[in-house]
């Protein structure tokens, strides 16, 4: 059985995976039999935006795939099974992981650290980079300009519907880090730099999205203009519609979601997910009909992709691994997958 270094080393790599609103809800605990218990920190659930917890579960799947990639670099495979452990306060067991020798390095692991979300205007991109996605059974590639423009319009319509929900806006604002003075700027959520906002734009966003203010702008007929993203979407080289079986376990969906984003990075492209197109029932139905995505499939998200302009990148806002590993540091220095 493999000798495993501090679990925190693996978790630090796993936590580079994407999560909804960058909430980082996944926690890890080493069990006495050497397995790893994956748990959800319920205090980080989006009770308005994700009441059923599906987005959180997809985030756990992405984190599990991140840990699997970290293990593969070291020659270990990861077996994922259902967790049967009882809940512990705000911690809900999600999955159980068992490690073993015998995995080959995964080429996508090289792109874990360089995968980034880019929410600004794209600077073109090589159309040939899209060819590999055309043959993927769970991706529909929209590269014609009219098609991209149509999705940009749908994205603005669906976005406006969601922003009209005051509770949704309040929850979103609670995860937005609009000033570098915010003590959580480097830790979690969506900071202004990651959202490609200037200091002025960030201050305006904090004002516009407040309860009462947005409604006032909406009555004046300017709210849509203030939250519109169509020009940015139209700058994309293409939009990749990511869909999976409707009955698929969201953990499995999350694992594939992370890998697809890494494949986009490996192709030399940068991406930003437009999840509102999947979350909004009307928009999702229209997209599935237009792009012949069957009723047995679920639209997971739409990635706008392209080449991001050269820019200086700060480290990804991430919680330290010590806060994610639920074992005493003294017991986590060295352990074996089959026992201590």
N, C-alpha and C positions, 0 to 999 in steps of 0.2 A: 504493500500500500504506500502511496506517495507521502513523503514528508512535506508538510505544508508550512510555509512561513506565516508570519502574523497575518491573520485574516484581514486586518485593516489595510494591508498592501493591496490585496485583491479588491476589496470594497472601494478603495480610492479610484481604481481603474473602472470598476463597474459603474460607479456613480457619475462617470462622464457621459453616460447614456442620457437621452432626452427624457423628460417627464412633463406632464401637463402643467403649464404655467411655471415650469421649473420648481415644482413643489418638493421634489425629491422625497416621496413618501415611503420609500423602501428601507426597511431595517433588517439587520442580519444578526443571528445568534448561533454560536457554535454549541452543538448538543454533545452530551456525554459520549454518544456512540460515534462521534466524529463527523456526523452530518451537519449541514448548515440549514437552519430554519430561516425562511424568508417571511418577514412580517410587514404589515401595513401600519404605519403610524396614523391612526384615525384623526389626529388633530390637524393633519394636513390635507384632509379631504375637502374638495370643492363642493359644498352642500347645495349650491345653486347651479353652478355650471356642470356638475357631474354627480347628481343626486344618487344615481344607481351605482356609482363607483366603477363604471366600465373604463373610463379614462385612467383612473388610478391603477386598475388592473393591467391595462396596456402598458402603463409606465413601469409596473413591476416586471412585466415580461421583458421590456427593454433592458432593465437593470440586470435581470437574470442572464440575458444574452450577453451583456457587458461582462459579467463575471465569467461566463463560459469562454468568452474571447480571451480574457486575462488568464484563465487556467490553461487554455490551449497553447498559449505562448510558452508555458512551462511544461507542456507534455501531458496535461491531465484532461480527462473527459469529465463532463458533468451530466449526471442523470437527474432529471426533474420529475418528482412525484407529488401527489396531492398531500398537503399537510392535514393531519388529523388532530393536531394539538389544540387544546382549548384556548380561547382568547385570554389575553392577559391585560386587563384594564383597557387602555386605548389601542393596544396592539392586537391585530388580527392576523393569525397565521395564514400565509398565502401559498407557500410551497415548501417542499423539502428537497434539498440538493445533496447528492452523494457523489463524491469525487473518486476517480480511479485513474491509474496510469493508462497510457495508450492513445493519447490524442495527438494528431499532427498539428503543427502551427496553422492558424487560419489567416490567410492573407489579408482579410479585412481588419484584423487587429491593428495593422499599421496605421489605419485611418481613424481610429477611435479618438486620438488626441487632437486631430486636425478637423474633425467634423464640426461645423459651425452652422448656426442659423444666420441667414442674412435677410434682413427685412427692408433693405433699401432698393434702389433702382439697379438693375443688372447692367453689365457692360458687355452685352453680347454673349458669345460662347460658340463652341464648335458644334454645328448640327450633327456631325458624325458621332459625337459623344452620346447621342440619344439612341443610336441604333441598337445597342444591347438591351435597352428597356422595351423596345418594340416586341421582342419575342417572349417577354415575361408574362406568364398567364394571369398574374394578379396586378398588372399595370396597364392602363390605357394611356397612350401618349398623345397629347393634344399639342401639335406644333404649328398648325396653320394659324395665321394672325387673327382671322375672324373667330376661330374657336377659342383662342386665348382671350380675345376681347370679350366674348360672350361670358366666359367664366369670370372675368374681372367684374363685369356688371352684376352677375349673380352673387359674387362675393360681397359687393357693396350692399346689395339688397338684403342679403341674409345678415350681414354685419349690423346694418341699421336696425333690423328686427331684434337682434340680441341686445343692442345698446339701449333700446327702448325699455328694457327690463331693468328697473332701478336697482333691484337686489343683485342682479348679475354685474352691473357696473360697480357696485360697492365691493363685491367680492373680488373683481378684477383689480380695482384700485388697491385693495389690501395686499395684493401680490406684485404691484408695480413699484419699482424703486426709482423715483423720479429725481432724486438728488443724491449726489455723492456723499452728502452728510447723513444719509440714511444708514444706520448701523448694519443693515442687512444687504447693502449694495453688493458686497463681494460674496454673499453667502447663498442666496436663493432668490426666487422670483424673477421678474422681468425688469432689468434695469434699463435706464434710458439709453445707455450706450448700446446694449444688445438690441434695442428697438430702433436704432439708428435715429435717435432724437437728439437735437441740440438742447442746450439748457433752456432756451426760450420755448421750444416746442414741448419739452417735458412739463414746464410750468403751465403752459396753456392746456395741456392734456389733463393735468390735475384739476384745473378749473372747469373745463368743459364737461368732464365726466361726473362732476358732483351732482347729487340729487337736487333737483330744482333748476340748476343751470342748464343741464342737457335738455330738460323739458322745455325751458324757455327758448333755447336755440331751435328746438324741433318745431315749436309753434311758429317761429319766424321763417321756417322752411330752409334753414341753413345747416341743420345738424348733420345731414348726410354728407354735405361738402366737408364738414370738419372731421369726419371719421372715414372718409372715402380712401380707398387703397387702389383704385382701378389703374391709375397711371403707373404705379409700381408693378402691379401684376402684368400689365401690358408690356413692360420692359423685359419680361422673362423670355428666355429662349423657348420654353415649352412649359406645359403643366402636365404633371404625371398624376393620373387618377389611380390611387392605390385602393384596391378592393380585395376582400377576403370572403370565404364562406360565411354566410349569415349566422350559422350555428357554431362557429369556431370559438374555442376557449380564448378569452381576451389575453391570457398570458402568452399563448402561442402567437396571437396577432401581434403582441408587443415585441416578441423576439424577431419576427419577420420585419416589423416596422423599423427596428433598429438596424437590421442588416440592410434593408433597402436604402436607408439614408446613408449608410456607409458605402454602399455600391454607388450611390450618386456622387459621393465624395471621391471615391476611387476613379470615377469617370472624369474627374477634373471639374466638376460642377459644384455649385453651392445651392442650398435649398432653403425654403421657408414653407412650413405647412400652413394650409388654409383650412383649419379644422371646422370652421363655421359652415363650410359647404357640406360637410358630412353630418354635422349636428343639427342643421336646419332641415326639417323634413321635406319642405317644398323644394328647396334647392337640390337636396340629394336625389329626390325622385326625378327632377328634371334632368339632372346630369346623367343618371343611370339610363333614362330613356333615350337621351340624345346620343350616348356613347355605347349603347347596346350592352350594358352591364346587367345581367339577369337578376330576377327577383330573388334568386337563391344566394346572391352576393350582397355583402354590406360594403358601402363606401366608407373607408376608414379616414382618409384625408385626401387632399389634393396638394401636391408639392409644386410650387412654382420654382423653377430651376433656371440657372444661367451662370454666367461668370461674374463673380463679385469683383468690383474694382480693388486695386491694391489698397490696403489699409492696415493701420496698426491695431493689433488685436490684444486686448487685455485677457488675463486668464478667465476661464468660464466661472461664473458665480456658482460655487459649490460649498456645501457643508463639509467640514472636516470629517474624515473617516471615523475619528474617535467618537463622534456623535451618532454615527450610524451603526456601529458594532456594539451590540448589547451584551458584551462579556467584559469582565474586568481585564484591564490591560495586562496585569501580571499573569493571567491565565491564557493570554492570547499570543505569547511570544513564539511558541512552537508547539505544533500538535500534529497528530496523525489522522488521516481520514478514517481509519478503522478503530481509533481509540487514542487516548492520551499517552 
